Amino acid sequence: MKRNILITGGAGFIGSHVVRLFVNKYPDYHIVNLDKLTYAGNLANLKDIEDRPNYTFIKADIVDFEAMRRIMDEHGIDGIIHLAAESHVDRSIKDPFTFARTNVMGTLSLLQAAKEYWETLPEKYDGKRFYHISTDEVYGALELTNPEGIESPFTTAASSEHHHAYGTEFFLETTKYNPHSPYSASKASSDHFVRAYHDTYGMPTIVTNCSNNYGPYQFPEKLIPLFINNIRHRKPLPVYGKGENVRDWLYVEDHARAIDLIFHKGTIAETYNIGGFNEWKNIDIIKVIIKTVDRLLGNPEGYSDELITYVTDRLGHDMRYAIDSRKLQKELGWEPSLQFEEGIERTVRWYLDHQDWMDNISSGDYERYYEEMYKER
Ligand SMILES: NC(=O)c1ccc[n+]([C@@H]2O[C@H](COP(=O)([O-])OP(=O)(O)OC[C@H]3O[C@@H](n4cnc5c(N)ncnc54)[C@H](O)[C@@H]3O)[C@@H](O)[C@H]2O)c1
């Protein structure tokens, strides 16, 4: 079937994996990648597919309603996968307005543009989809009731030996929203707008809330690429607080597969949680990364341990996130495909093999931002 799909934020980390998957897997679809190319957007992420006949890139700001309305019309868009956002918690603490602007007003502008365009068509909302990508951070924080970790009650085919849970509670699709950071508050607000457009106008929306992603093409302000890069340059590895905070990690290509499945098979107006049942304390992840980078660079074991530097904790730092993704497993048969150890190995290799990508990004503005972020500690 021919379709015209708008993917927003396609030059970012997760978006580039989604664009690549759709362009390769669906030659009959026309994929329109719309991205403002902020500091986080990088067309080098899509070099391998940029010349494909079923791919178009448009540089635009989702807040620009007139532009969104025109693009819907010009490209006959019938499906939207919305990933464009400001995505870094630390930046949201310094500059919350930008987060409200893009994440809230931008999502609203896209919703309204889709509504106005689809309502002009004879079939209206039939066969249409507005799929909004959100985060587990909207649910707030869970307690670290088992600091040493217990056997997780949930398993997947890709469960590794490290199959710990650091508490007994998990985020469900029904968990009440309780965001703490300006980032998660802005994402929560955008999720509410998306659901409101279904409830008020009958727009065919879907929302998914995913845990922390890792893998190739992630901007090096986020923990895993930041640490790989810093180890390579023998720079300090800034660990917030005691490194006890727990996150649930998912390989980015597994997230992209889930997005593909849900976009095509998910039920309208439903929410699906996406996670890896793969909880790690920050400090343990850091140790795995150090070990892997040192091994791949031929350094002796323990060589980079001394780079670990404990710094003042992030303001309002949420203790634990843990997703219960059994609904997605049961209803649509999705599971993570990759063992964490394998995912980390692939990820570290990718960053070490793509030093030019990393060096291009890590120069100039980013370098100044990085110095600013960590200067007081
Ligand atoms: N990274 C994660 O671990 C994670 C986990 C769960 C959910 N999410 C969500 O997934 C989405 C993508 O996250 P990511 O990590 O790939 O983010 P990212 O920061 O790597 O990419 C965001 C992209 O959006 C673009 N963008 C920003 N503002 C824009 C605007 N006003 N108009 C158009 N484009 C704009 C940027 O240029 C960039 O290409 C976000 O909505 C995020 O909230 C991320």
The ligand as a Gaussian input file, in Angstrom:
#p B3LYP/6-31G(d) Opt

LIG

0 1
 N       16.527000       8.888000      24.235000
 C       15.772000       8.199000      25.058000
 O       16.271000       7.408000      25.855000
 C       14.266000       8.344000      25.003000
 C       13.492000       7.456000      25.766000
 C       12.101000       7.555000      25.678000
 C       11.504000       8.501000      24.867000
 N       12.283000       9.356000      24.143000
 C       11.605000      10.337000      23.265000
 O       11.936000       9.988000      21.931000
 C       12.021000      11.157000      21.119000
 C       13.377000      11.210000      20.439000
 O       14.405000      11.215000      21.435000
 P       15.945000      11.250000      21.028000
 O       16.712000      10.727000      22.161000
 O       16.119000      10.664000      19.696000
 O       16.158000      12.824000      20.964000
 P       17.275000      13.694000      20.232000
 O       17.465000      14.889000      21.102000
 O       18.440000      12.850000      19.838000
 O       16.566000      14.133000      18.860000
 C       15.520000      15.064000      18.812000
 C       15.390000      15.563000      17.379000
 O       14.304000      16.501000      17.336000
 C       14.718000      17.631000      16.590000
 N       13.978000      18.816000      17.063000
 C       14.109000      19.433000      18.275000
 N       13.289000      20.499000      18.336000
 C       12.619000      20.549000      17.153000
 C       11.624000      21.420000      16.627000
 N       11.170000      22.475000      17.328000
 N       11.139000      21.171000      15.392000
 C       11.601000      20.117000      14.653000
 N       12.556000      19.277000      15.099000
 C       13.054000      19.485000      16.345000
 C       16.222000      17.753000      16.824000
 O       16.855000      18.499000      15.791000
 C       16.631000      16.290000      16.856000
 O       16.959000      15.823000      15.559000
 C       11.764000      12.347000      22.056000
 O       10.416000      12.705000      21.912000
 C       12.030000      11.778000      23.442000
 O       11.252000      12.441000      24.406000
 C       13.646000       9.304000      24.197000

